Amino acid sequence: MSLRFLRFLTAGESHGRGLTAILEGIPANLELKPEHINRDLERRQRGYGRGGRMKIEKDRVQILSGVRFGRTTGSPITLWIENKDWENWKERMSPEGEPSESVVPFTRPRPGHADLPGGIKYNQRDLRNILERASARETAARVAVGAVCKRFLEEFGIRIGSYVVSIGECTFPIEEEDLIKRHELAERSEVRFPDPSKDDEFKKYIDSVREKGESAGGIFEVFAVGVPPGLGSHVQWDRRIDGRIAQAMMSIQAMKAVEIGLGVESAKRLGSQVHDEIGYDPERGFFRYSNNLGGTEGGITNGMPIIVRVSMKPIPTLKNPLRSVDIETKEELRAGKERTDVVAVPAASVVGEAMLAIVLADALLEKLGGDFMEEVKERYRFYLEHIRSF
Ligand code: EPS
């Protein structure tokens, strides 16, 4: 499944020169400045539990095409983020010449990483040729694309946020009910948990994981508020918005499960305890008494906030590596080691925001069409009037 109106591709290796993304389909005349993107790039780099790499990088975007004097032109938008670590990898990652002696092939695949299946598939005996692209470094490019989509959605009053629910076994009840406030609290937390007073306990937990030479995953939630009813469609499998969101989330490196609204819990409850009752108010129009379904019914948004819960597995690079086999000698030994993060759930939640923004911008453009912002906005006004009078 792919996007229906927007298109984007990313390119670049973790220790290559940098990352590129090309995004096409954003209407002309949208205000867009590097600051809009840099804010999210910087947020993605934060989070307790990251390894040494984040001290090296200082992700900043350069807009290479599709924007002139701070406004989109409708042409493909090219985004470029430099890898500062390239300086240390120039010889080992050179696109030209022959490998020098410093190039030691990576031959001991890490269980849980793309190393072995990717090596087999692409017939690469130096597994670095796989791991460099499989690395979650690529998510910086997605966050840049997502930030452009957020900028677009903002023009329609749609806001996206996220917060961490748990890291490994460490979790606490979330007291705050309001989604925007949860997001704002998460912004002040070192682990993006919506109660910064719990930071020390999360940090202690992450330290204990590090001391054991282990890694940990976790759960985060991403939401969108201000979404109109009617994005996505029930009429065809690949137009259903929940399926599109799930695919986008699962495409993030290391994600293993996606739930919408109550998700797994809804399978245990009876119907009356799950479905969101409908009310009508002459001022607000149709509304719901609850939001157990997380803003989607029949593959269509229903006007309630979209709430997505995503589970991330532990990072596969371990200080105390698991059993593996050297692909050259076929000897059973321990997997290779690379510098790594211990926990990257806070960063993943920012990537989740980007993916939700991309899917919703695509679905909004699918609904409204249009090549320039004034046109899209006029169509949106018409559609809002239709919703009010329905
Ligand atoms: C990653 C390994 C680490 C992470 C990296 C993802 O990088 P390195 O091997 O350079 O230490 O820091 O994440 C990023 C570079 C990033 O920008 O998020 C991996 O193997 O997936």
Boltz pocket constraint, residues with backbone or C-beta under 6 A from the ligand:
constraints:
  - pocket:
      binder: B
      contacts: [[A, 14], [A, 44], [A, 51], [A, 52], [A, 53], [A, 54], [A, 57], [A, 85], [A, 131], [A, 134], [A, 135], [A, 136], [A, 137], [A, 138], [A, 140], [A, 317], [A, 338], [A, 339], [A, 340], [A, 341]]
      max_distance: 6.0
